[in-house]
């Protein structure tokens, strides 16, 4: 065979019917099945979250309490008032906050990875969560409360947006963002913001308040009440709704900025709008739970294996998967070291750290293989 052997012909494109690939049917079926399975898992996870704890409540009794509270069951209660209080006032808000936060962080991670075209992008790793935490701590410690109940979320949003912009500008050089620059910029910004947060806590006049805020910075779902759920839920619905509308634009970015621009996308303006939206969602989530890391890193990669790379499928699937994951992480946080409770952010970091290292190794191998080719 000569050195100038002919290249093998390219594989033919998949046949298209009516503007859609013929293989779209099986993909849609897999997508629908995946959503159905994750939806069922979410119901089971929520039930487990309300049943498992220092006081065990049977699943059937959990649903009896819930349906009775919703007015769907008019029969005479057979459970004690104490169990009803545990399920409705303690565990149910906590489980719902886990659902909302897990879904929100997974969706934000999915969108960030597309916006910066980097598989390692995630709110916690990029310092966005640290910026949000600093903004929230400023409100708590320094007493900035001009917006009333919304002050905490507004400050967290401002901190998240500022840190994201700093990381993006720092990591971008020559029109490109590499994984190494992105991660290093995120680590550096997060370290600075965390140091400022710790300084505020150490110099705070109230020791008890500082200890409470320090525990909050580890991430957790405990102590939530029904009145605190509406804002994270609203932020999640707005975030998912806007991102689903913009799913085509996110798909275009996967092909590169130049290709997206030639197809009519104003990349700079679109990216700026999305940064504001993602910072808003992240800020609200962090204000409610504290920084919880790696959910937005792991779940998008996992669901892409199941439903492919189209963001019209990835976004809702990642939301469901993130909700299921964080509910179970919180169950483990409450039970692994009972009666002591582990911050859920610690457990997600224990899961996400090895996953992050695996992604780094995988990208390094791919870069080596491309260079050898």
SULLINTA-V234130 format. One record per pair of residues at least 24 apart in sequence whose ideal C-beta (glycine too) atoms are under 7 Angstrom apart, sorted by sequence separation. I is the first residue (numbers start at 1). GAP is how many residues later the second one is. D is the distance in whole Angstrom. If there is no record, write none. Layout:
# SULLINTA-V234130
((I:GAP:D) (I:GAP:D))
This chain:
# SULLINTA-V234130
((132:24:4) (135:24:3) (62:25:6) (134:25:5) (57:26:6) (163:26:6) (299:26:6) (132:27:5) (295:27:6) (55:28:7) (131:28:4) (132:28:4) (57:29:7) (131:29:5) (57:30:6) (163:30:6) (295:30:7) (55:31:6) (131:31:6) (295:31:6) (128:32:5) (131:32:3) (130:33:6) (128:35:6) (242:35:6) (127:36:5) (128:36:5) (50:37:5) (53:38:7) (126:38:7) (239:38:6) (127:40:5) (50:41:4) (126:41:5) (49:42:6) (50:42:6) (239:42:4) (50:45:6) (235:45:6) (236:45:7) (49:46:4) (235:46:5) (46:49:5) (49:49:7) (235:49:4) (116:52:7) (232:52:5) (292:52:6) (293:52:6) (46:53:7) (231:53:6) (232:53:6) (292:53:5) (295:53:6) (298:53:7) (291:54:6) (294:54:5) (298:54:6) (254:55:7) (290:55:6) (293:55:6) (294:55:6) (297:55:6) (232:56:5) (292:56:6) (293:56:5) (294:57:7) (298:57:5) (125:58:6) (294:58:2) (297:58:7) (118:59:6) (120:59:5) (127:59:5) (134:59:5) (141:59:5) (251:59:6) (293:59:6) (297:59:6) (126:60:4) (130:60:4) (137:60:5) (141:60:7) (228:60:6) (251:60:6) (116:61:5) (118:61:6) (121:61:7) (125:61:5) (250:61:4) (294:61:7) (120:62:6) (127:62:4) (131:62:5) (134:62:6) (138:62:7) (294:62:7) (120:63:6) (127:63:4) (130:63:4) (134:63:5) (137:63:6) (141:63:5) (118:64:5) (130:64:5) (133:64:6) (137:64:7) (247:64:4) (247:65:4) (116:66:7) (127:66:6) (221:68:6) (244:68:7) (247:68:6) (220:69:7) (219:70:6) (220:70:6) (219:71:4) (244:71:6) (141:72:7) (218:72:6) (219:72:5) (243:72:6) (140:73:6) (217:73:6) (219:73:4) (216:74:4) (217:74:6) (240:75:7) (137:76:6) (153:78:6) (240:79:6) (133:84:6) (221:109:5) (165:110:7) (164:111:6) (161:114:7) (161:115:6) (164:115:6) (161:118:4) (160:119:4) (222:119:6) (157:122:6) (160:122:5) (98:123:5) (157:123:5) (160:123:4) (220:123:5) (221:123:6) (97:124:5) (159:124:7) (219:124:5) (220:124:5) (218:125:4) (219:125:6) (220:125:7) (157:126:3) (219:126:2) (94:127:5) (97:127:5) (156:127:4) (157:127:7) (218:127:5) (94:128:7) (104:128:7) (156:128:7) (218:128:6) (94:130:6) (153:130:6) (156:130:5) (93:131:5) (101:131:7) (104:131:7) (153:131:5) (156:131:4) (93:132:6) (97:132:6) (100:132:5) (104:132:5) (107:132:6) (111:132:6) (93:133:5) (96:133:6) (100:133:5) (103:133:6) (107:133:6) (153:134:4) (97:135:7) (104:135:6) (152:135:5) (93:136:6) (100:136:5) (107:136:6) (114:136:4) (117:136:6) (117:137:7) (115:138:7) (111:139:7) (114:139:5) (114:140:6) (135:148:7) (132:150:6) (136:150:6) (128:151:7) (132:151:5) (136:151:5) (129:153:7) (133:153:6) (128:154:5) (132:154:4) (132:155:7) (115:156:6) (129:157:5) (133:157:7) (133:158:5) (115:159:6) (123:159:5) (130:161:7) (129:162:4) (111:163:6) (129:164:7) (112:166:6) (111:167:6) (124:167:6) (124:169:3) (108:170:5) (124:170:6) (122:172:7) (125:172:7) (108:173:5) (123:173:5) (108:174:6) (122:174:4) (122:175:4) (104:177:5) (105:180:6) (104:181:5) (119:182:7) (101:184:5) (112:184:7) (179:184:6) (109:186:7) (101:187:7) (105:187:7) (109:187:2) (113:187:6) (101:188:5) (108:188:5) (109:188:6) (106:189:6) (105:190:4) (106:190:6) (109:190:7) (110:190:4) (97:191:6) (101:191:7) (105:191:5) (109:191:5) (97:192:7) (102:193:6) (106:193:4) (106:194:7) (114:197:7) (110:204:6) (110:205:6) (107:208:6) (110:208:5) (107:211:6) (106:212:4) (107:212:5) (106:213:6) (106:215:6) (103:216:4) (106:216:3) (105:217:6) (103:219:5) (102:220:4) (103:220:4) (102:221:4) (102:223:6) (99:224:4) (102:224:3) (101:225:6) (102:225:7) (98:228:5) (99:228:6) (98:229:5) (95:232:6) (98:232:5) (94:236:7) (120:239:6) (119:240:6) (119:244:7) (34:272:5) (34:273:6) (31:276:5) (30:277:7) (42:278:6) (49:278:5) (38:279:7) (45:279:5) (52:279:6) (27:281:6) (35:281:7) (39:281:6) (42:281:6) (46:281:6) (49:281:7) (53:281:6) (31:282:5) (35:282:7) (38:282:4) (42:282:5) (45:282:4) (49:282:6) (34:283:6) (38:283:6) (41:283:5) (45:283:6) (48:283:6) (52:283:6) (54:284:6) (35:285:7) (54:285:7) (38:286:6))
